[in-house]
Amino acid sequence: MSVAFTREEDLEATAADLPDRPVSTHPNLVTAEGLAAIEAELASARAAYAAAQAKGSIETDRTAMARATRDLRYWSARRASAQLIETQPDGRVRFGGSVTLLREDGRTQTWRIVGEDQADPAKGSVSHVSPLARALMGRQVGDETLVAGQAVEITAVD
């Protein structure tokens, strides 16, 4: 047997033993949009799993089955633990709401506090377990607090 075949089999065997995606130990709070995204990811994982099974012999492409199985386990766990939070505006920073901050250097930033799977800082959303969200939760317009060692003032809450 050629070394090339051995390496390919070793890579496939390694890929087939993918570790599970880590599931957070924090409560899985979700917005309505976050729950819909989890359900879409779960449907996608189910489709990938079905496609991997339908391709015939699992031995020919164990990596596809391993990825599909791993993702199906992860999204199933996230859906099972999801806690839909629907809050009403009350003038305080809360889960699912947005907050606008004025930084010491004059910059203004707006963040929405969402679930871990929905968070995307590049798009202006942070997880409810992030240090930023924890520093802001429960505060209201006019409050000042420290975020990453810098003072910020809350200028708007929705």
C-alpha positions as a Markdown table, in Angstrom:
| # | Residue | x | y | z |
|---|---|---|---|---|
| 1 | Met | 0.0 | 0.0 | 0.0 |
| 2 | Ser | 1.3 | 3.4 | -0.9 |
| 3 | Val | 2.0 | 6.0 | 1.7 |
| 4 | Ala | -0.3 | 8.4 | -0.1 |
| 5 | Phe | -3.2 | 6.1 | 0.5 |
| 6 | Thr | -2.3 | 5.7 | 4.1 |
| 7 | Arg | -2.2 | 9.5 | 4.7 |
| 8 | Glu | -5.5 | 10.0 | 3.0 |
| 9 | Glu | -7.2 | 7.3 | 5.1 |
| 10 | Asp | -5.6 | 8.8 | 8.3 |
| 11 | Leu | -6.9 | 12.3 | 7.4 |
| 12 | Glu | -10.4 | 10.9 | 6.7 |
| 13 | Ala | -10.4 | 8.9 | 10.0 |
| 14 | Thr | -9.3 | 12.1 | 11.9 |
| 15 | Ala | -12.0 | 14.1 | 10.2 |
| 16 | Ala | -14.6 | 11.4 | 11.0 |
| 17 | Asp | -13.8 | 11.8 | 14.7 |
| 18 | Leu | -14.6 | 15.5 | 14.9 |
| 19 | Pro | -15.0 | 16.8 | 18.4 |
| 20 | Asp | -18.4 | 18.1 | 19.4 |
| 21 | Arg | -19.0 | 21.8 | 19.1 |
| 22 | Pro | -18.8 | 23.3 | 22.6 |
| 23 | Val | -22.2 | 24.1 | 24.1 |
| 24 | Ser | -22.3 | 27.0 | 26.5 |
| 25 | Thr | -23.1 | 26.4 | 30.1 |
| 26 | His | -24.9 | 29.8 | 30.3 |
| 27 | Pro | -28.7 | 29.8 | 29.9 |
| 28 | Asn | -29.6 | 29.7 | 26.2 |
| 29 | Leu | -31.7 | 32.9 | 26.1 |
| 30 | Val | -33.0 | 33.7 | 22.6 |
| 31 | Thr | -34.9 | 36.4 | 20.8 |
| 32 | Ala | -37.6 | 35.5 | 18.4 |
| 33 | Glu | -35.1 | 36.1 | 15.5 |
| 34 | Gly | -32.5 | 34.0 | 17.3 |
| 35 | Leu | -34.9 | 31.1 | 17.8 |
| 36 | Ala | -35.8 | 31.2 | 14.1 |
| 37 | Ala | -32.1 | 31.2 | 13.2 |
| 38 | Ile | -31.5 | 28.1 | 15.5 |
| 39 | Glu | -34.4 | 26.3 | 13.8 |
| 40 | Ala | -33.1 | 27.2 | 10.4 |
| 41 | Glu | -29.6 | 25.8 | 11.4 |
| 42 | Leu | -31.3 | 22.7 | 12.8 |
| 43 | Ala | -33.2 | 22.1 | 9.5 |
| 44 | Ser | -30.0 | 22.6 | 7.6 |
| 45 | Ala | -28.1 | 20.1 | 9.8 |
| 46 | Arg | -30.9 | 17.6 | 9.3 |
| 47 | Ala | -30.7 | 18.1 | 5.6 |
| 48 | Ala | -27.0 | 17.7 | 5.6 |
| 49 | Tyr | -27.3 | 14.5 | 7.6 |
| 50 | Ala | -29.9 | 13.1 | 5.3 |
| 51 | Ala | -27.8 | 14.0 | 2.3 |
| 52 | Ala | -24.7 | 12.3 | 3.8 |
| 53 | Gln | -26.8 | 9.1 | 4.5 |
| 54 | Ala | -28.3 | 9.2 | 1.0 |
| 55 | Lys | -24.9 | 9.3 | -0.8 |
| 56 | Gly | -24.6 | 5.6 | -0.2 |
| 57 | Ser | -21.7 | 4.0 | 1.6 |
| 58 | Ile | -20.8 | 6.1 | 4.6 |
| 59 | Glu | -17.3 | 4.6 | 4.4 |
| 60 | Thr | -16.7 | 6.5 | 1.1 |
| 61 | Asp | -17.1 | 9.9 | 2.8 |
| 62 | Arg | -17.0 | 9.7 | 6.5 |
| 63 | Thr | -16.1 | 13.3 | 6.9 |
| 64 | Ala | -19.5 | 14.6 | 5.5 |
| 65 | Met | -21.3 | 12.3 | 7.9 |
| 66 | Ala | -19.1 | 13.3 | 10.8 |
| 67 | Arg | -19.7 | 17.0 | 10.1 |
| 68 | Ala | -23.5 | 16.5 | 9.7 |
| 69 | Thr | -23.7 | 14.4 | 12.9 |
| 70 | Arg | -21.7 | 16.9 | 14.9 |
| 71 | Asp | -23.8 | 19.9 | 13.7 |
| 72 | Leu | -27.1 | 18.0 | 14.2 |
| 73 | Arg | -26.1 | 17.3 | 17.8 |
| 74 | Tyr | -25.1 | 20.9 | 18.4 |
| 75 | Trp | -28.2 | 22.5 | 17.0 |
| 76 | Ser | -30.5 | 19.9 | 18.5 |
| 77 | Ala | -29.0 | 20.8 | 21.9 |
| 78 | Arg | -29.3 | 24.5 | 21.3 |
| 79 | Arg | -32.9 | 24.2 | 20.2 |
| 80 | Ala | -33.8 | 22.0 | 23.2 |
| 81 | Ser | -32.3 | 24.4 | 25.7 |
| 82 | Ala | -33.6 | 27.6 | 24.0 |
| 83 | Gln | -35.5 | 30.0 | 26.3 |
| 84 | Leu | -37.5 | 32.5 | 24.3 |
| 85 | Ile | -37.4 | 35.9 | 26.0 |
| 86 | Glu | -39.9 | 38.5 | 24.9 |
| 87 | Thr | -39.5 | 41.7 | 26.9 |
| 88 | Gln | -41.3 | 45.0 | 26.7 |
| 89 | Pro | -39.3 | 48.3 | 26.7 |
| 90 | Asp | -39.1 | 49.7 | 30.3 |
| 91 | Gly | -36.4 | 52.3 | 29.9 |
| 92 | Arg | -33.7 | 49.9 | 31.0 |
| 93 | Val | -31.0 | 48.0 | 29.1 |
| 94 | Arg | -32.4 | 44.5 | 28.7 |
| 95 | Phe | -32.0 | 41.3 | 26.8 |
| 96 | Gly | -33.3 | 41.8 | 23.2 |
| 97 | Gly | -33.1 | 45.5 | 23.4 |
| 98 | Ser | -30.6 | 48.0 | 22.0 |
| 99 | Val | -28.5 | 50.5 | 23.8 |
| 100 | Thr | -26.6 | 53.5 | 22.5 |
| 101 | Leu | -23.3 | 54.5 | 24.2 |
| 102 | Leu | -21.3 | 57.7 | 24.2 |
| 103 | Arg | -17.6 | 56.9 | 24.7 |
| 104 | Glu | -15.0 | 59.2 | 26.2 |
| 105 | Asp | -13.5 | 59.9 | 22.8 |
| 106 | Gly | -16.8 | 61.1 | 21.5 |
| 107 | Arg | -17.7 | 58.0 | 19.5 |
| 108 | Thr | -21.3 | 56.8 | 19.6 |
| 109 | Gln | -22.0 | 53.0 | 19.4 |
| 110 | Thr | -25.3 | 51.1 | 19.4 |
| 111 | Trp | -25.4 | 47.5 | 20.5 |
| 112 | Arg | -28.3 | 45.0 | 20.6 |
| 113 | Ile | -28.1 | 42.4 | 23.4 |
| 114 | Val | -29.0 | 39.0 | 22.1 |
| 115 | Gly | -28.3 | 35.2 | 22.6 |
| 116 | Glu | -24.9 | 33.7 | 22.2 |
| 117 | Asp | -25.7 | 32.0 | 18.8 |
| 118 | Gln | -27.2 | 35.3 | 17.4 |
| 119 | Ala | -24.4 | 37.6 | 18.6 |
| 120 | Asp | -22.3 | 39.2 | 15.8 |
| 121 | Pro | -20.3 | 42.2 | 17.0 |
| 122 | Ala | -19.5 | 43.2 | 13.4 |
| 123 | Lys | -23.2 | 43.7 | 12.9 |
| 124 | Gly | -23.9 | 45.5 | 16.2 |
| 125 | Ser | -25.1 | 42.6 | 18.4 |
| 126 | Val | -23.4 | 41.2 | 21.5 |
| 127 | Ser | -24.2 | 38.2 | 23.7 |
| 128 | His | -26.0 | 38.7 | 26.9 |
| 129 | Val | -23.1 | 37.0 | 28.7 |
| 130 | Ser | -20.5 | 39.3 | 27.2 |
| 131 | Pro | -18.7 | 41.7 | 29.5 |
| 132 | Leu | -20.2 | 44.7 | 27.6 |
| 133 | Ala | -23.8 | 43.4 | 28.1 |
| 134 | Arg | -23.2 | 42.5 | 31.8 |
| 135 | Ala | -21.9 | 46.0 | 32.4 |
| 136 | Leu | -24.9 | 47.6 | 30.9 |
| 137 | Met | -27.9 | 45.3 | 31.9 |
| 138 | Gly | -30.4 | 47.1 | 34.0 |
| 139 | Arg | -29.0 | 50.6 | 33.5 |
| 140 | Gln | -30.9 | 53.5 | 31.9 |
| 141 | Val | -30.4 | 56.7 | 29.9 |
| 142 | Gly | -27.9 | 59.0 | 31.7 |
| 143 | Asp | -26.2 | 56.2 | 33.6 |
| 144 | Glu | -22.4 | 56.0 | 33.3 |
| 145 | Thr | -20.4 | 52.8 | 33.7 |
| 146 | Leu | -17.0 | 51.3 | 32.8 |
| 147 | Val | -16.7 | 49.2 | 29.7 |
| 148 | Ala | -13.3 | 47.8 | 28.9 |
| 149 | Gly | -11.7 | 50.2 | 31.3 |
| 150 | Gln | -13.3 | 53.3 | 29.6 |
| 151 | Ala | -16.2 | 55.3 | 30.9 |
| 152 | Val | -19.3 | 55.3 | 28.7 |
| 153 | Glu | -22.6 | 57.1 | 29.1 |
| 154 | Ile | -25.9 | 55.5 | 28.0 |
| 155 | Thr | -27.6 | 58.0 | 25.7 |
| 156 | Ala | -30.5 | 55.8 | 24.4 |
| 157 | Val | -32.3 | 52.6 | 25.3 |
| 158 | Asp | -35.0 | 51.0 | 23.2 |
